[in-house]
């Protein structure tokens, strides 16, 4: 066994990888060798630490020094100063870890101190490509316990008693789903499947779990297979997630090599094999029946329910389907007990929830919070508030299937029932924060554009209805809408909600309905005043030069691409609205802030 006096953990998640963390790893290995430290210090590529806005992230143990936005040229200094001489490089430390010349533990930092990491427990801690590191953190212990000490029915009872609900969006009780599949006629075989087709804009929770801790999903799927009586599993994952795909395949191969997948696992008569299935990026394949149709090799289109997958799923055989985050909780429930998990969260929403925090927020990244944490705590404390002194306006949860939560409801607890009560939903866990410069009509239009593009086209309400809704929204944002259009938009949304074939079509109108409910005044302003209150909708904008502020420098005129600005040097300039294409170049170039959009 190799021992090291220090460990350098470098984030290998998608965010940090895109910022060049692979180069930083190479630089560390090179510099350590040059300084004769390669036998004393170990460099480890981990999964996501959570603070994606600060990448590339490097954490050095045993001190726990959290270096942020590390550049390749910084590596030599960290090696020679910190690792060789024992002097922490304070200029590179995340500023919130430094207080009065002392270094705080990461657990004391605002971003982390209100989090409770269960699904993310190993992300940023272990090397996801090394099964031995997973085993060292009690990996496959739960599977061993289940196979040697518990009956399938006992496993299901533990999951039921825990109160775990599906983390894919709908929040269906996981234990009940397992029980239905276990009770189904499995004479011709059963399957377990994992939904890793995370397609919501701004969502990267499941991808990060798979990149940082793939074995936790594999182990949980084996436990689920034992509980329901299956011997074959499939993980359906987007080909667009190459890092997650690679690490999953490595993990599956390692598990097979160690006898943790395959025949007679842990010396029992339990057999279980697992395969990857790559999706082509269709959003609709996140819907369970469409996903299964795609695994079978067909075009991913939803099927009417009933029959439900628990009775007739893959190849018309009983199939259990859970998403990545749901599986990521299973091993901890088995090891710690249902009562332990049941005490976390709220009465009807147990445990924690992982969110991809993005948008107009200081600390973008991955967070895992106990159910019942308020939106205010997430935005102001964990997220660090809105940058540039702007005001919080709304938060969007649930992606294209969710809704917008206004500032007046910022103290809403984040759990399944509370979100549904205010017209939103948990969804898989995307949480996009918006400030005062966000147009809510434009936001609704953005999500509807996504839905129109991603509709499979099988049912008329979704295929045609969402397109008609988008046409109305387009009219409104161009200043051509009427009050009747707003009423028609609402009517269409309600009709689609009740008539679409699958859950994705039924929830597609939610962003429109929630913005109409909480921000109707913005829709009315677009229609009656021909004005976008947030100054976003280009067709409704006009740019004006303040003659008192204008110094006549001519910079705006020189940069205007359509020659819409004229005037004499050292005299105020003016903009011809008939020629102006509202590109905003003039406003950005004016050194005297004399140009503003109206």
N, C-alpha and C positions, 0 to 999 in steps of 0.2 A: 504493500500500500504506500502511495506517495503522500508525503506530508508537506505542507507549505506554511510559512509563517504569515503570509498575507494572501488575500484573494482579491483580484480585480474583476468586478462584475460589470460587464458591458452589455447594455440593452441590445438585444437582437430582434426586437419586434419590428413590424413593418415601418412604423413612424421613424424610429431611430436608424433603421437600415437605410431608408430613403435619405436620411441626413448624413450618411457616410460612416455609420458605426463599424462596418466591416473593415474600412481603412484604418480606423482607430485601433481595432484589435490587432491588425498587422503591425501597426506602429509600436504598440505595447510589447508585442513579442520580440520585435527587432531591438527595441531599446533595452528591454530586460536582458537580452542576450549580450548586447554590447557592454552593459554595466555589470555583467556577471551575476545577475539575479534570477536567471531563468530557472534555476533549480530551487529557489526559495519562494518565488512568487508565482501564483497560478492565475492565468487569465481565463475567465469563463464567460461564454456567451449565454445570456439568459433571455427570458421573455420580457414582456412589458412591465416597467416599474409603475406606470400609471400617469406620470407627469409628462405627457407627450409633447407639450409645448416647449419643454426645456431640453429636448434631445439634441444631439446624442448625450445619453446619461451614462456616467461611470460611477460606481460605488466601490470604495476600497474598504475592506475589512482587514483587521478587527476593529478599526476606529469607526467604521460606518460613515466615512466621509462621502458626501453626495455632491459629485462634480456635475455641473450642468453645462449644456452647449459646448461640449469639449470639441476642440479642433485638433486635427492631426499634429499641428505644431505645438500644442499644449502637452502632448504626451511625454516628451523628453523631460519637461519640468516636473511633472508628476512623478516620474520614475526617479530622477536624480534627487529631488527635494523630499518627497514624501516617502517613497519606498526605500531609498538608499539612506537618507539622512534623518528620516522621521519627522520632517517638518511639513505639515499640511499646507497645501497651496490654497490660501484663503481666497485669493481673487477669483478662483474658479468654482468655489463652493456656491450651491444654491443659497441665495441671500437669506431665505427664511430659516435656514439651519444655523445661522450665525446670530448670536445675541450677546451683546456686551463682551465681545472677544472670546466667548465660549461657544462650543459647537453643540447644538441640540440634537437629540435623537430624532430620527425620521418620524417616529410615532408621536412626537410632540409638535410636529409641524401641522398647521391648520388643514392642509390638504389631506393628511393621513389620520389625524387624531379622532375624527368622527367616523372613520371607516371601520368596517369589520370584514376582513378578507377570509371568506370561506371558499368560494369558487375560484378566487384569485390567489389562494394561499401560497402557491408555489411559483406564481409568475414574478419574475425578477429575483427569484431566490435560487432556483436550480437550473442546471443545464438541461434544456428540454430534449436534447439528443442523446442523453446518457441515462439509461434505465436504472443504473445503480444509484444515481442521485435521487431518483424518484423513490426507489425502494428504501433508501436511507431516511426518507421523510414519511415512513409508514406506508409506502406504496405497495399495493397488492395484498396488504394485511387484511383489508375488508373482504376481498375476494376469498382469501384463505379461510377467514372466519365463517363466511356464508356457506362455503362448500363443505366444510368439516364440522360445523356446529349447528347449522340452521336448516330447517326445511323450507322449500319454496314459499309455502303459505306464511311462514313466520317472517320471511323477508318482506313480503307484501304488507303484512300487518305493521311492521316497523315503519315502512314508507307512508302508509296511511296515517298512522299515529303521529308522525312528524308534522303533518299539515302542509307538506311541500306541494306547491302548485306549479304547473308548467310555466317555465320562464320564456316560452316562445311568443307569448302575447295574450292568449285567451285566458290563461290562469286556471285551466282545468286541474282538479286534484290528481296528482301523479299516482298515488296509491290506487285510486279507483281505476285509472287507465290500465295499470298493471294487473289489477284483479280481473277486469273485463277480458283482457288478452289471455290470462291464465285459465279462465273459465271457458274460453272458446274451444271448439272442437279442433284439436290439433293432430288428428289422425294422419294427415298428409304433410305435417310439418308446420312450424311457425318461424317468424322472423322478428328480429329487433332492428330498428333503424335509428339513425341520428340525423337530425336536420341541422346541417351546418351551412345552409344556403342563406347566408345573412346578406340581404340585398337592400335594406332600408338606407336611404341617403343619410350619411353621418353616423352610421352604426358600425362598430368594430369590436363589440364585446366578445362574441363567440370566436371570431378570428383570433383575438388576443389570447383567449384560453387555450386554443389549439396550438398556437405558436409557442406559448410559455409552459404548458403542462399537458401535452397530448395524452399521456398515460392515464390521467384521471378519467378521461372519457372512455378509453378502452376498458379500464377496470370496471367502471360503472356499467357499461354495456354488457360485459360478461356476467355481472351480478344480475342485471335485468333479464338476461337470457335464461339464467338458472331459475329465476323466480317465475317466469311465464312459460318455460318449457320449450325454448328455442335453441337451435344449435348453429344458426347462421345470422350474421349481422352485416349491415351496410352503413357506411358513413357517406352521406351525400353532401359534397362540398364543392364550392365554386372553383373552377380552374383559375379564376382571377386572383386566387389567394395562394400564390406559388410557395411562399414560406411555410404556411400552414399545411399545405399538401405534402411538401417534402418531409416536414417533421412528423406528421402523422404516419407516413409510410415507413420512416425510420423506426418509429415507436412500435408499429405493428410487427415489423420484421424482428425487432429486439424481443418483443413479447413472445413471439413464436420460438425464437432461439432459446429463451429461458423456460419454455414449457408452460407459459401463462396464457397462450392461445393454442388451439389445436385439440389433440386427443388427450383424454384422461388428465385433465388439469388438476394439480395438487394431489395426484394419485387417486382421484375419484373416477367415477364413470361419466363425469360431465365433459362433454365435448363442445367447443365453441370456436368458430372461425369468423374472421372479420375481413371485409374488403372495402376499398374506397370506390366511390362512383363520382365522377367529375361532372358538375353541372356547367352549362354554357352561359350562365349569367342571366337567365330569365327570372324576373322577380316573382312571377306566379308559381314557380317551382318551390317557393317557400311554403305554399299551401300543401297540406299533407297528402291529399289525394293526387295532386299534380306531381308532387315529388316522387311518389311511388310509381306513377305512370312513367316518369322519366327514368327511374332506376330500371324499369322493365325494358327500356330501350325505345320507348315511344315518345312522340311529341308531348311535352309537359302541359297537359290540360286537366283541370279539375273534373272529378266525377261527382254525381249527386250522392248525397248521404241522407238516410241510410242506404246500403249497409255501411257501417263504420269500419275503419281499418282494423279495429280490435277483432272483428269477425271476418272481414274480407278485405285484406290489404294487398301486399305484394303477391302477385300471381294468384290472387283470390284466396290467399291463406291468411290466417290471423297474424297481425303485425302490430308490434308496439313501436310507436314513434315518439321520441322526446327530442328536445333541442339540446345543444351543447351545454348551456348553463344549467339546465335541469340535471343532466348527468353529472356535472361537476360538483353537485351537492351530495350525491348519493353515498360516496365512500365515507364522508365525514358523519353522515347520519348513522350509518352502520357502526362505525367505530365509537362514536360518542353517545349514541342513543337517540331515540325519537324525542324524549323529554327535553334533552339539551337543545335540539333544534326548535322545538315547540315554544321554548321560552323567548326566542329571538323574534322580533317583529311585532305585529299587531294580532288582534284576536282572529281575524279572518285571512291575514296575509303573513305567513310565518317565514322566518329566515331573513336573508339579505337579498338585495338586487344589485346587479352590475349595470352601470350606465356608462355610455360613451358621452362624455360631457363636451359639447362643442358650441360653436357660434360666437356671440359677442361676450366672451367670458375670459378672465385673466388666465386661469389654470385649466386649459383644455386637456382632456385625457380620460383615463379609465378610472372609475371609482366604484367601490362596492360598499353600500350602506345598508344598515338594518331597515327593514320595512317600517314605515311610519315616520321616518325622517322627513322633515318638512322641506318644501321646495326652497324656502328662504335659507335654510341651513346649507343646502347644496349650492345655491347660487352665491351667497354672501360669504360663507365660511370655507367650505371645501373649494369652491370655484374661485374664491378671491374677489368676487364682485365684478362689476362691469368696467372695462377699461375706459380711459380718457374722460372720466367724470360723467359719463352718460347715465341715463336712468334706465332701469329694468322695465321692459314693456310687456314681454310675454315669454313663455317657454313652450316649446313644442315637444310633446312626447308621443311615442308610438309610430313615428315615421309617417308614411302616406296613409296609414290606417288610423292614425291618432288625431289629436286635436291640440288647440292652443290654450294655454292657461294664462289668463291676464294677470297683471301686477296686483290687482285687488284680491286675488286668490293665492298670493305667494306663500301664505302660511298653511296651505293645504298639505296634509301628510301624504307622502308618496306610498300608496298601496293600491291594490287592484280596485277595490270598491270605491275609494275616495276619488280616484281619477275618472272612473266611469260615471260617477254621480255629477261631475262637472263637465261632462261631454268630451273627455279625452280617454286615453287608455294607456296601460303600461307598455304594451307592445313588447318587442324584444329588448328594448332598453336604450334607444337613442334619445338624447335630451339636448335639444338645440335652444340656446338662450338668445333672445333678441332684445335689442335696445330701442331707444326712441327713434332711431333713424331707419327702422324697419317698417315697410308698408305691409299691412296684414292681408290686403287684397292680393298683392304680389306674391306673398308666401303661399296663400291658398292656390294661386295659379301655378306656382312652382311644383307643388306636390301633385296637382291634378295633371300637369304636363307629364310628370313621371308615370302616373297611373295610366294615362292614355297610351303612352309609349309601351308600357309593360303589360297591358291587357292581352290575355291570350286570344280574345275574340270569340270565345265559344258561346257566350250568352249575350243577348241583345242589350240588356240594361247597362252592362259594363262597356261593351264595345261601342255602342252608339250614344248611350246616355252620358257617359263621362266626356265624350267628344263635344256633345252639345253644351254641356256645362262649361267646358274650356272655351268654347266660342263666345259664350256670354261673358266670361271673365275677361277675355281678350278685348271685347268691346268696351267693358267698363274701364279697364286700365288705359285704353286709348281715348277716353273721354267721349265715347259714342253710345254709352249705355243709358238706359232709362230706369225709372223706379219699377216699372213693370218687369224689367229684366231681373232685378233683384228678387222679386216675388217668384218669377219663373225658375230662377236658379235654385231657390229654396225648395220649390215643389219638385223639381227634377231630382234633387239630392235625396229627398225623402223617398221618392219612388224607387230609385236605384238601391237604396238601403234595404228596402223590403223585398225586392224582386231579383237581385243578382244571384248567380248560381253559387259562388263560393264566398268564403269569409273575406277575401281580399276585395272582391267587387262590392260586397255589402258594406265594407268600412271605407271604401274609396271617397265617399262624400264627406267624411268626418272633418278634415281640415277646413272645408268650405262651411259646413254647418257651425263649427265652433267659432270661426272668425265672424260669421254672420251674427251669432249670438252675442259675442262679447265686444265686437268691433264694428257693429253695423253702421255707426256714424262715419267710418272711413269709406264704406261702400257708398253711402249717401253723398259724401263730399265729392267722390269721383264722378258721380252722376249729375248732381245738381249744381255744384260749384265748378265742375271740370278742373278739380284740383286734387293733387295727391298730398295729403297732410304731411307725410314723411319725406316728400321730395324725392321719391324713387322712380315712379312711373314716368319714363322719358317723354312720352307724348304729351303729358300734362305740365311739363316743366317750361320755364322761361328763364333766361339769364339776363341780368341787368347790371349795368356798370353804374356805381355810385359816383356822380361827378365831383363830389366833395373829397372823396378818397383817391380818385384817379389822378395820377401825376403825369399822364401822357407819355409814358415810357415806350409805348408801342409793342411791348412784349406779347400782349394778348393777340394783337393783329398779326404779328409775325408767325404765331403758332396756330392760328385758326386754319383748319384744313380746307374750309370752303369760302374764305375771304368774306365772312359775314361781319367783320369788325372794321370800322373806319374811323378816321380822325386825324388831327394834326399833332405832331410831336409837341410835348409840353402843354397840351390842351386835353380836356376830357374826351375819351373815345366813346363810341356808341355801338350797339349791336343791332343788326337788322334781323328782326324775328322771322321774316319771310325766308331768309337764307340760312338761318341758324339750324344746325342738325342736332343740337343739344348734346354734344359729345362731352362737354365739361372740361375740355382742355384749357380753355381760357381761365376758368376759375382756379384750376390747379397751378397754372403758371404765373398768375398775378402776384407780384411780390408785396403788394400793398393791401391785399384782401379787399380790393375795391369791387370785385365781381361776386355776385351771389345768385343762387337759384331761387326762383319765386314759386 
